[in-house]
Amino acid sequence: MSESNCPCGQGNYAHCCQPLHLGQAKAHTAEQLMRSRYSAFAKHEIDYIVKTTALGQQQALDVAAIRDWSKANHWLKLEVVQAQEKLDKHHAQVEFKAHYHDGQQAQVHHEISHFVKHEGAWYFLDPTTTMNITMKQPCICGSGKKFKQCCAQYL
Ligand code: ZN
């Protein structure tokens, strides 16, 4: 694979995920955001990983651990198994397999991820972050709805 190929497998990096990483373009779909996040792991674009996580979760992220994970592995290939872009008006689901080599052997990370759209941009809902939020508080995505009636259903 040449350096110009996008890690997500959809063509030339400069015309695929790089404009998203540089903040020059936005993901139009949850699948595109998911692809760009995979590419960001491969390219060690850690700020992008943080910025595309749900607004209310960003400060709870362990950025050092994300950076270590990004750099510790060799990112081989992304396979999007299926994408449901409209679970409801603002939520989507993407099932994928991330293939990587951990230095000893090839690994496959199979995940079903959820995403939320807020003010025209897609964000990843991270099920691993610790959230000090009650069901009645405003949602982590910024929607202004109660957490219970918004993203809690997908976390
Ligand atoms: Zn929400």
Backbone and ligand atoms as CSV (ligand in chain L), in Angstrom:
chain,resi,resn,atom,element,x,y,z
A,1,MET,N,N,0.848,-1.205,0.000
A,1,MET,CA,C,0.000,0.000,0.000
A,1,MET,C,C,0.875,1.244,0.000
A,2,SER,N,N,0.677,2.122,-0.932
A,2,SER,CA,C,1.496,3.329,-0.986
A,2,SER,C,C,0.996,4.336,0.046
A,3,GLU,N,N,1.832,5.297,0.341
A,3,GLU,CA,C,1.506,6.297,1.349
A,3,GLU,C,C,0.266,7.112,0.996
A,4,SER,N,N,-0.026,7.201,-0.316
A,4,SER,CA,C,-1.136,8.060,-0.710
A,4,SER,C,C,-2.498,7.374,-0.584
A,5,ASN,N,N,-2.490,6.044,-0.391
A,5,ASN,CA,C,-3.768,5.355,-0.229
A,5,ASN,C,C,-4.367,5.653,1.136
A,6,CYS,N,N,-5.657,5.939,1.143
A,6,CYS,CA,C,-6.305,6.225,2.421
A,6,CYS,C,C,-6.384,4.933,3.251
A,7,PRO,N,N,-6.075,5.011,4.537
A,7,PRO,CA,C,-6.159,3.810,5.380
A,7,PRO,C,C,-7.539,3.164,5.351
A,8,CYS,N,N,-8.589,3.942,5.119
A,8,CYS,CA,C,-9.946,3.381,5.151
A,8,CYS,C,C,-10.259,2.584,3.895
A,9,GLY,N,N,-9.397,2.682,2.873
A,9,GLY,CA,C,-9.540,1.840,1.701
A,9,GLY,C,C,-10.397,2.404,0.585
A,10,GLN,N,N,-10.720,3.694,0.665
A,10,GLN,CA,C,-11.631,4.268,-0.319
A,10,GLN,C,C,-10.946,5.187,-1.328
A,11,GLY,N,N,-9.647,5.030,-1.494
A,11,GLY,CA,C,-8.986,5.834,-2.514
A,11,GLY,C,C,-7.797,6.600,-1.974
A,12,ASN,N,N,-7.548,7.742,-2.591
A,12,ASN,CA,C,-6.395,8.551,-2.235
A,12,ASN,C,C,-6.657,9.330,-0.935
A,13,TYR,N,N,-5.721,9.252,-0.013
A,13,TYR,CA,C,-5.890,9.912,1.295
A,13,TYR,C,C,-6.224,11.400,1.156
A,14,ALA,N,N,-5.539,12.054,0.217
A,14,ALA,CA,C,-5.735,13.500,0.043
A,14,ALA,C,C,-7.154,13.858,-0.381
A,15,HIS,N,N,-7.852,12.887,-0.980
A,15,HIS,CA,C,-9.223,13.147,-1.433
A,15,HIS,C,C,-10.242,12.362,-0.625
A,16,CYS,N,N,-9.773,11.649,0.380
A,16,CYS,CA,C,-10.672,10.785,1.161
A,16,CYS,C,C,-10.764,11.325,2.586
A,17,CYS,N,N,-10.021,10.768,3.502
A,17,CYS,CA,C,-10.154,11.176,4.908
A,17,CYS,C,C,-9.306,12.385,5.305
A,18,GLN,N,N,-8.267,12.704,4.518
A,18,GLN,CA,C,-7.404,13.819,4.927
A,18,GLN,C,C,-8.144,15.156,5.066
A,19,PRO,N,N,-9.026,15.518,4.116
A,19,PRO,CA,C,-9.742,16.795,4.279
A,19,PRO,C,C,-10.560,16.852,5.578
A,20,LEU,N,N,-11.039,15.692,6.010
A,20,LEU,CA,C,-11.775,15.643,7.279
A,20,LEU,C,C,-10.812,15.850,8.443
A,21,HIS,N,N,-9.664,15.189,8.374
A,21,HIS,CA,C,-8.676,15.316,9.446
A,21,HIS,C,C,-8.177,16.754,9.566
A,22,LEU,N,N,-8.111,17.441,8.424
A,22,LEU,CA,C,-7.617,18.820,8.412
A,22,LEU,C,C,-8.710,19.836,8.743
A,23,GLY,N,N,-9.934,19.353,8.922
A,23,GLY,CA,C,-11.030,20.261,9.237
A,23,GLY,C,C,-11.546,21.010,8.018
A,24,GLN,N,N,-11.193,20.537,6.810
A,24,GLN,CA,C,-11.627,21.212,5.576
A,24,GLN,C,C,-12.944,20.669,5.052
A,25,ALA,N,N,-13.354,19.518,5.593
A,25,ALA,CA,C,-14.610,18.906,5.164
A,25,ALA,C,C,-15.229,18.201,6.361
A,26,LYS,N,N,-16.521,17.922,6.227
A,26,LYS,CA,C,-17.231,17.226,7.289
A,26,LYS,C,C,-17.769,15.908,6.758
A,27,ALA,N,N,-17.863,14.932,7.634
A,27,ALA,CA,C,-18.457,13.658,7.244
A,27,ALA,C,C,-19.945,13.867,6.978
A,28,HIS,N,N,-20.410,13.375,5.827
A,28,HIS,CA,C,-21.820,13.521,5.489
A,28,HIS,C,C,-22.678,12.420,6.087
A,29,THR,N,N,-22.031,11.315,6.398
A,29,THR,CA,C,-22.759,10.184,6.955
A,29,THR,C,C,-21.983,9.638,8.161
A,30,ALA,N,N,-22.689,8.842,8.955
A,30,ALA,CA,C,-22.027,8.202,10.097
A,30,ALA,C,C,-20.938,7.254,9.605
A,31,GLU,N,N,-21.226,6.557,8.494
A,31,GLU,CA,C,-20.195,5.646,7.962
A,31,GLU,C,C,-18.931,6.400,7.580
A,32,GLN,N,N,-19.111,7.559,6.958
A,32,GLN,CA,C,-17.937,8.354,6.576
A,32,GLN,C,C,-17.158,8.809,7.811
A,33,LEU,N,N,-17.880,9.189,8.870
A,33,LEU,CA,C,-17.190,9.587,10.100
A,33,LEU,C,C,-16.425,8.397,10.685
A,34,MET,N,N,-17.085,7.242,10.668
A,34,MET,CA,C,-16.434,6.034,11.189
A,34,MET,C,C,-15.155,5.736,10.423
A,35,ARG,N,N,-15.243,5.817,9.084
A,35,ARG,CA,C,-14.069,5.576,8.238
A,35,ARG,C,C,-12.951,6.565,8.578
A,36,SER,N,N,-13.321,7.817,8.751
A,36,SER,CA,C,-12.305,8.840,9.005
A,36,SER,C,C,-11.679,8.656,10.391
A,37,ARG,N,N,-12.436,8.108,11.319
A,37,ARG,CA,C,-11.870,7.832,12.641
A,37,ARG,C,C,-10.896,6.655,12.574
A,38,TYR,N,N,-11.221,5.650,11.786
A,38,TYR,CA,C,-10.275,4.546,11.590
A,38,TYR,C,C,-8.981,5.094,10.977
A,39,SER,N,N,-9.131,5.901,9.930
A,39,SER,CA,C,-7.956,6.491,9.277
A,39,SER,C,C,-7.163,7.350,10.253
A,40,ALA,N,N,-7.861,8.015,11.151
A,40,ALA,CA,C,-7.186,8.867,12.135
A,40,ALA,C,C,-6.339,8.015,13.091
A,41,PHE,N,N,-6.835,6.825,13.449
A,41,PHE,CA,C,-6.010,5.923,14.252
A,41,PHE,C,C,-4.757,5.533,13.472
A,42,ALA,N,N,-4.939,5.216,12.186
A,42,ALA,CA,C,-3.808,4.788,11.360
A,42,ALA,C,C,-2.793,5.910,11.153
A,43,LYS,N,N,-3.295,7.141,11.073
A,43,LYS,CA,C,-2.422,8.297,10.819
A,43,LYS,C,C,-2.039,9.036,12.111
A,44,HIS,N,N,-2.448,8.510,13.244
A,44,HIS,CA,C,-2.158,9.101,14.557
A,44,HIS,C,C,-2.694,10.534,14.674
A,45,GLU,N,N,-3.871,10.757,14.093
A,45,GLU,CA,C,-4.521,12.081,14.179
A,45,GLU,C,C,-5.398,12.076,15.434
A,46,ILE,N,N,-4.733,12.163,16.578
A,46,ILE,CA,C,-5.431,11.961,17.851
A,46,ILE,C,C,-6.439,13.086,18.145
A,47,ASP,N,N,-6.102,14.304,17.766
A,47,ASP,CA,C,-7.040,15.421,17.973
A,47,ASP,C,C,-8.372,15.149,17.274
A,48,TYR,N,N,-8.279,14.538,16.109
A,48,TYR,CA,C,-9.496,14.249,15.338
A,48,TYR,C,C,-10.364,13.214,16.057
A,49,ILE,N,N,-9.712,12.225,16.661
A,49,ILE,CA,C,-10.445,11.222,17.437
A,49,ILE,C,C,-11.209,11.916,18.567
A,50,VAL,N,N,-10.539,12.836,19.225
A,50,VAL,CA,C,-11.169,13.546,20.352
A,50,VAL,C,C,-12.323,14.425,19.852
A,51,LYS,N,N,-12.056,15.192,18.803
A,51,LYS,CA,C,-13.052,16.162,18.302
A,51,LYS,C,C,-14.304,15.515,17.728
A,52,THR,N,N,-14.193,14.255,17.307
A,52,THR,CA,C,-15.343,13.575,16.716
A,52,THR,C,C,-16.032,12.632,17.701
A,53,THR,N,N,-15.668,12.751,18.979
A,53,THR,CA,C,-16.391,12.037,20.033
A,53,THR,C,C,-17.467,12.987,20.555
A,54,ALA,N,N,-18.586,12.438,21.028
A,54,ALA,CA,C,-19.695,13.262,21.518
A,54,ALA,C,C,-19.180,14.367,22.450
A,55,LEU,N,N,-19.699,15.570,22.254
A,55,LEU,CA,C,-19.188,16.758,22.939
A,55,LEU,C,C,-19.022,16.558,24.447
A,56,GLY,N,N,-20.019,15.973,25.074
A,56,GLY,CA,C,-19.997,15.799,26.527
A,56,GLY,C,C,-19.090,14.675,27.005
A,57,GLN,N,N,-18.496,13.951,26.074
A,57,GLN,CA,C,-17.597,12.847,26.452
A,57,GLN,C,C,-16.129,13.191,26.245
A,58,GLN,N,N,-15.872,14.253,25.503
A,58,GLN,CA,C,-14.493,14.534,25.090
A,58,GLN,C,C,-13.534,14.691,26.260
A,59,GLN,N,N,-13.977,15.392,27.309
A,59,GLN,CA,C,-13.041,15.643,28.410
A,59,GLN,C,C,-12.775,14.406,29.252
A,60,ALA,N,N,-13.619,13.361,29.089
A,60,ALA,CA,C,-13.416,12.122,29.842
A,60,ALA,C,C,-12.496,11.139,29.112
A,61,LEU,N,N,-12.116,11.483,27.879
A,61,LEU,CA,C,-11.269,10.567,27.106
A,61,LEU,C,C,-9.857,10.506,27.672
A,62,ASP,N,N,-9.280,9.321,27.621
A,62,ASP,CA,C,-7.888,9.137,28.019
A,62,ASP,C,C,-7.032,9.299,26.765
A,63,VAL,N,N,-6.635,10.543,26.503
A,63,VAL,CA,C,-5.956,10.868,25.241
A,63,VAL,C,C,-4.632,10.126,25.107
A,64,ALA,N,N,-3.908,9.984,26.193
A,64,ALA,CA,C,-2.618,9.275,26.146
A,64,ALA,C,C,-2.829,7.814,25.755
A,65,ALA,N,N,-3.876,7.214,26.292
A,65,ALA,CA,C,-4.163,5.807,25.975
A,65,ALA,C,C,-4.577,5.664,24.511
A,66,ILE,N,N,-5.327,6.633,24.006
A,66,ILE,CA,C,-5.734,6.600,22.596
A,66,ILE,C,C,-4.499,6.715,21.703
A,67,ARG,N,N,-3.595,7.608,22.073
A,67,ARG,CA,C,-2.366,7.805,21.290
A,67,ARG,C,C,-1.520,6.525,21.302
A,68,ASP,N,N,-1.384,5.919,22.481
A,68,ASP,CA,C,-0.609,4.672,22.592
A,68,ASP,C,C,-1.217,3.572,21.725
A,69,TRP,N,N,-2.532,3.434,21.783
A,69,TRP,CA,C,-3.243,2.408,21.009
A,69,TRP,C,C,-3.066,2.639,19.518
A,70,SER,N,N,-3.141,3.909,19.128
A,70,SER,CA,C,-2.968,4.288,17.722
A,70,SER,C,C,-1.572,3.909,17.229
A,71,LYS,N,N,-0.576,4.184,18.061
A,71,LYS,CA,C,0.819,3.977,17.636
A,71,LYS,C,C,1.325,2.562,17.869
A,72,ALA,N,N,0.718,1.845,18.783
A,72,ALA,CA,C,1.190,0.498,19.119
A,72,ALA,C,C,0.841,-0.519,18.038
A,73,ASN,N,N,-0.175,-0.204,17.244
A,73,ASN,CA,C,-0.653,-1.153,16.242
A,73,ASN,C,C,-0.353,-0.688,14.830
A,74,HIS,N,N,-0.262,-1.677,13.941
A,74,HIS,CA,C,-0.143,-1.378,12.522
A,74,HIS,C,C,-1.527,-1.630,11.921
A,75,TRP,N,N,-2.116,-0.580,11.364
A,75,TRP,CA,C,-3.515,-0.642,10.924
A,75,TRP,C,C,-3.585,-1.170,9.507
A,76,LEU,N,N,-4.181,-2.329,9.353
A,76,LEU,CA,C,-4.127,-3.046,8.083
A,76,LEU,C,C,-5.265,-2.705,7.132
A,77,LYS,N,N,-6.487,-2.733,7.664
A,77,LYS,CA,C,-7.633,-2.611,6.753
A,77,LYS,C,C,-8.919,-2.405,7.535
A,78,LEU,N,N,-9.839,-1.685,6.923
A,78,LEU,CA,C,-11.161,-1.493,7.513
A,78,LEU,C,C,-12.211,-2.175,6.643
A,79,GLU,N,N,-13.116,-2.857,7.299
A,79,GLU,CA,C,-14.243,-3.502,6.616
A,79,GLU,C,C,-15.516,-2.964,7.266
A,80,VAL,N,N,-16.326,-2.251,6.513
A,80,VAL,CA,C,-17.620,-1.836,7.056
A,80,VAL,C,C,-18.613,-2.951,6.743
A,81,VAL,N,N,-19.161,-3.556,7.773
A,81,VAL,CA,C,-20.072,-4.688,7.591
A,81,VAL,C,C,-21.452,-4.191,7.187
A,82,GLN,N,N,-21.953,-3.213,7.921
A,82,GLN,CA,C,-23.234,-2.606,7.559
A,82,GLN,C,C,-23.396,-1.270,8.268
A,83,ALA,N,N,-24.157,-0.388,7.630
A,83,ALA,CA,C,-24.429,0.916,8.233
A,83,ALA,C,C,-25.927,1.173,8.192
A,84,GLN,N,N,-26.466,1.557,9.328
A,84,GLN,CA,C,-27.870,1.996,9.382
A,84,GLN,C,C,-27.840,3.474,9.716
A,85,GLU,N,N,-28.016,4.281,8.676
A,85,GLU,CA,C,-27.829,5.723,8.847
A,85,GLU,C,C,-28.989,6.396,9.577
A,86,LYS,N,N,-30.135,5.728,9.643
A,86,LYS,CA,C,-31.275,6.362,10.310
A,86,LYS,C,C,-31.936,5.445,11.331
A,87,LEU,N,N,-31.273,5.278,12.469
A,87,LEU,CA,C,-31.919,4.566,13.581
A,87,LEU,C,C,-33.086,5.413,14.060
A,88,ASP,N,N,-32.840,6.711,14.098
A,88,ASP,CA,C,-33.889,7.715,14.283
A,88,ASP,C,C,-33.339,8.983,13.629
A,89,LYS,N,N,-33.976,10.118,13.893
A,89,LYS,CA,C,-33.600,11.347,13.190
A,89,LYS,C,C,-32.127,11.741,13.382
A,90,HIS,N,N,-31.574,11.451,14.553
A,90,HIS,CA,C,-30.220,11.934,14.856
A,90,HIS,C,C,-29.212,10.842,15.203
A,91,HIS,N,N,-29.612,9.588,15.051
A,91,HIS,CA,C,-28.697,8.516,15.445
A,91,HIS,C,C,-28.497,7.495,14.330
A,92,ALA,N,N,-27.292,6.962,14.291
A,92,ALA,CA,C,-26.946,5.953,13.289
A,92,ALA,C,C,-26.093,4.870,13.935
A,93,GLN,N,N,-26.023,3.745,13.230
A,93,GLN,CA,C,-25.240,2.615,13.710
A,93,GLN,C,C,-24.358,2.114,12.577
A,94,VAL,N,N,-23.107,1.836,12.901
A,94,VAL,CA,C,-22.191,1.286,11.898
A,94,VAL,C,C,-21.490,0.063,12.504
A,95,GLU,N,N,-21.581,-1.042,11.788
A,95,GLU,CA,C,-20.882,-2.254,12.205
A,95,GLU,C,C,-19.635,-2.397,11.346
A,96,PHE,N,N,-18.507,-2.633,11.992
A,96,PHE,CA,C,-17.259,-2.703,11.223
A,96,PHE,C,C,-16.282,-3.694,11.832
A,97,LYS,N,N,-15.294,-4.039,11.013
A,97,LYS,CA,C,-14.163,-4.844,11.483
A,97,LYS,C,C,-12.892,-4.073,11.161
A,98,ALA,N,N,-12.138,-3.746,12.177
A,98,ALA,CA,C,-10.852,-3.075,12.000
A,98,ALA,C,C,-9.755,-4.134,12.109
A,99,HIS,N,N,-9.017,-4.280,11.030
A,99,HIS,CA,C,-7.928,-5.256,11.013
A,99,HIS,C,C,-6.627,-4.545,11.345
A,100,TYR,N,N,-5.885,-5.091,12.286
A,100,TYR,CA,C,-4.606,-4.482,12.648
A,100,TYR,C,C,-3.640,-5.556,13.105
A,101,HIS,N,N,-2.383,-5.187,13.163
A,101,HIS,CA,C,-1.343,-6.090,13.637
A,101,HIS,C,C,-0.753,-5.477,14.894
A,102,ASP,N,N,-0.742,-6.253,15.965
A,102,ASP,CA,C,-0.309,-5.676,17.243
A,102,ASP,C,C,1.191,-5.855,17.502
A,103,GLY,N,N,1.924,-6.268,16.462
A,103,GLY,CA,C,3.358,-6.459,16.624
A,103,GLY,C,C,3.697,-7.929,16.790
A,104,GLN,N,N,2.708,-8.704,17.219
A,104,GLN,CA,C,2.907,-10.144,17.377
A,104,GLN,C,C,2.022,-10.935,16.431
A,105,GLN,N,N,0.772,-10.494,16.319
A,105,GLN,CA,C,-0.117,-11.199,15.397
A,105,GLN,C,C,-1.229,-10.276,14.882
A,106,ALA,N,N,-1.858,-10.721,13.790
A,106,ALA,CA,C,-2.965,-9.959,13.210
A,106,ALA,C,C,-4.185,-10.084,14.119
A,107,GLN,N,N,-4.890,-8.991,14.280
A,107,GLN,CA,C,-6.073,-8.956,15.136
A,107,GLN,C,C,-7.243,-8.359,14.358
A,108,VAL,N,N,-8.446,-8.710,14.780
A,108,VAL,CA,C,-9.640,-8.084,14.214
A,108,VAL,C,C,-10.474,-7.529,15.356
A,109,HIS,N,N,-10.757,-6.238,15.261
A,109,HIS,CA,C,-11.637,-5.613,16.254
A,109,HIS,C,C,-13.006,-5.443,15.600
A,110,HIS,N,N,-13.991,-6.209,16.074
A,110,HIS,CA,C,-15.331,-6.183,15.508
A,110,HIS,C,C,-16.221,-5.384,16.454
A,111,GLU,N,N,-16.839,-4.329,15.933
A,111,GLU,CA,C,-17.613,-3.452,16.810
A,111,GLU,C,C,-18.868,-2.949,16.105
A,112,ILE,N,N,-19.905,-2.761,16.899
A,112,ILE,CA,C,-21.093,-2.058,16.407
A,112,ILE,C,C,-21.115,-0.725,17.139
A,113,SER,N,N,-20.863,0.335,16.392
A,113,SER,CA,C,-20.754,1.662,16.990
A,113,SER,C,C,-22.004,2.486,16.734
A,114,HIS,N,N,-22.234,3.441,17.634
A,114,HIS,CA,C,-23.354,4.360,17.471
A,114,HIS,C,C,-22.864,5.787,17.337
A,115,PHE,N,N,-23.612,6.558,16.567
A,115,PHE,CA,C,-23.218,7.922,16.248
A,115,PHE,C,C,-24.413,8.852,16.408
A,116,VAL,N,N,-24.113,10.099,16.736
A,116,VAL,CA,C,-25.186,11.089,16.877
A,116,VAL,C,C,-24.853,12.302,16.010
A,117,LYS,N,N,-25.897,12.856,15.407
A,117,LYS,CA,C,-25.719,14.059,14.588
A,117,LYS,C,C,-26.147,15.262,15.421
A,118,HIS,N,N,-25.248,16.231,15.496
A,118,HIS,CA,C,-25.541,17.444,16.265
A,118,HIS,C,C,-25.113,18.650,15.443
A,119,GLU,N,N,-26.054,19.555,15.192
A,119,GLU,CA,C,-25.797,20.771,14.403
A,119,GLU,C,C,-25.037,20.459,13.107
A,120,GLY,N,N,-25.499,19.423,12.413
A,120,GLY,CA,C,-24.966,19.122,11.091
A,120,GLY,C,C,-23.690,18.300,11.073
A,121,ALA,N,N,-23.176,17.927,12.238
A,121,ALA,CA,C,-21.939,17.136,12.279
A,121,ALA,C,C,-22.187,15.820,13.015
A,122,TRP,N,N,-21.496,14.798,12.581
A,122,TRP,CA,C,-21.610,13.491,13.227
A,122,TRP,C,C,-20.557,13.336,14.318
A,123,TYR,N,N,-20.973,12.660,15.401
A,123,TYR,CA,C,-20.064,12.378,16.518
A,123,TYR,C,C,-20.217,10.914,16.932
A,124,PHE,N,N,-19.121,10.351,17.393
A,124,PHE,CA,C,-19.099,8.980,17.899
A,124,PHE,C,C,-19.583,8.966,19.354
A,125,LEU,N,N,-20.456,8.024,19.669
A,125,LEU,CA,C,-20.878,7.824,21.058
A,125,LEU,C,C,-19.978,6.749,21.666
A,126,ASP,N,N,-19.138,7.153,22.595
A,126,ASP,CA,C,-18.153,6.233,23.158
A,126,ASP,C,C,-18.737,5.490,24.358
A,127,PRO,N,N,-18.965,4.173,24.216
A,127,PRO,CA,C,-19.588,3.422,25.308
A,127,PRO,C,C,-18.626,3.155,26.464
A,128,THR,N,N,-17.342,3.495,26.279
A,128,THR,CA,C,-16.356,3.162,27.310
A,128,THR,C,C,-16.045,4.317,28.258
A,129,THR,N,N,-16.517,5.528,27.940
A,129,THR,CA,C,-16.183,6.641,28.830
A,129,THR,C,C,-17.080,6.624,30.060
A,130,THR,N,N,-16.517,7.088,31.143
A,130,THR,CA,C,-17.277,7.196,32.384
A,130,THR,C,C,-18.094,8.481,32.324
A,131,MET,N,N,-19.387,8.363,32.547
A,131,MET,CA,C,-20.232,9.549,32.465
A,131,MET,C,C,-20.960,9.781,33.779
A,132,ASN,N,N,-20.756,10.956,34.327
A,132,ASN,CA,C,-21.479,11.328,35.535
A,132,ASN,C,C,-22.717,12.107,35.125
A,133,ILE,N,N,-23.692,11.377,34.662
A,133,ILE,CA,C,-24.892,12.030,34.160
A,133,ILE,C,C,-26.098,11.184,34.543
A,134,THR,N,N,-27.168,11.866,34.924
A,134,THR,CA,C,-28.392,11.127,35.233
A,134,THR,C,C,-29.288,11.155,33.996
A,135,MET,N,N,-30.269,10.266,33.996
A,135,MET,CA,C,-31.171,10.140,32.853
A,135,MET,C,C,-31.943,11.423,32.570
A,136,LYS,N,N,-32.122,12.246,33.626
A,136,LYS,CA,C,-32.933,13.469,33.460
A,136,LYS,C,C,-32.121,14.688,33.050
A,137,GLN,N,N,-30.809,14.555,33.026
A,137,GLN,CA,C,-29.967,15.693,32.666
A,137,GLN,C,C,-29.896,15.864,31.149
A,138,PRO,N,N,-29.487,17.058,30.691
A,138,PRO,CA,C,-29.361,17.282,29.242
A,138,PRO,C,C,-28.342,16.319,28.635
A,139,CYS,N,N,-28.653,15.845,27.458
A,139,CYS,CA,C,-27.839,14.803,26.810
A,139,CYS,C,C,-26.409,15.260,26.525
A,140,ILE,N,N,-25.507,14.296,26.539
A,140,ILE,CA,C,-24.079,14.520,26.242
A,140,ILE,C,C,-23.817,15.014,24.829
A,141,CYS,N,N,-24.797,14.854,23.932
A,141,CYS,CA,C,-24.541,15.231,22.534
A,141,CYS,C,C,-24.803,16.703,22.268
A,142,GLY,N,N,-25.453,17.381,23.241
A,142,GLY,CA,C,-25.742,18.792,23.046
A,142,GLY,C,C,-27.126,19.062,22.495
A,143,SER,N,N,-27.938,18.029,22.341
A,143,SER,CA,C,-29.251,18.188,21.716
A,143,SER,C,C,-30.224,19.010,22.561
A,144,GLY,N,N,-29.967,19.065,23.881
A,144,GLY,CA,C,-30.895,19.770,24.759
A,144,GLY,C,C,-32.002,18.874,25.272
A,145,LYS,N,N,-32.127,17.669,24.692
A,145,LYS,CA,C,-33.111,16.709,25.198
A,145,LYS,C,C,-32.563,16.055,26.460
A,146,LYS,N,N,-33.481,15.406,27.196
A,146,LYS,CA,C,-33.006,14.630,28.335
A,146,LYS,C,C,-32.180,13.456,27.815
A,147,PHE,N,N,-31.121,13.135,28.573
A,147,PHE,CA,C,-30.222,12.035,28.206
A,147,PHE,C,C,-31.016,10.763,27.911
A,148,LYS,N,N,-31.976,10.474,28.797
A,148,LYS,CA,C,-32.809,9.262,28.673
A,148,LYS,C,C,-33.511,9.180,27.320
A,149,GLN,N,N,-33.951,10.342,26.823
A,149,GLN,CA,C,-34.721,10.363,25.578
A,149,GLN,C,C,-33.839,10.543,24.351
A,150,CYS,N,N,-32.530,10.595,24.571
A,150,CYS,CA,C,-31.630,10.844,23.443
A,150,CYS,C,C,-30.579,9.739,23.379
A,151,CYS,N,N,-29.344,10.064,23.646
A,151,CYS,CA,C,-28.254,9.111,23.388
A,151,CYS,C,C,-28.181,7.927,24.360
A,152,ALA,N,N,-28.805,8.040,25.515
A,152,ALA,CA,C,-28.737,6.941,26.483
A,152,ALA,C,C,-29.229,5.634,25.862
A,153,GLN,N,N,-30.165,5.747,24.944
A,153,GLN,CA,C,-30.702,4.545,24.289
A,153,GLN,C,C,-29.648,3.785,23.492
A,154,TYR,N,N,-28.568,4.461,23.150
A,154,TYR,CA,C,-27.555,3.855,22.276
A,154,TYR,C,C,-26.216,3.646,22.979
A,155,LEU,N,N,-26.214,3.844,24.294
A,155,LEU,CA,C,-24.977,3.637,25.042
A,155,LEU,C,C,-25.119,2.504,26.032
L,1,ZN,ZN,ZN,-28.059,12.895,22.617
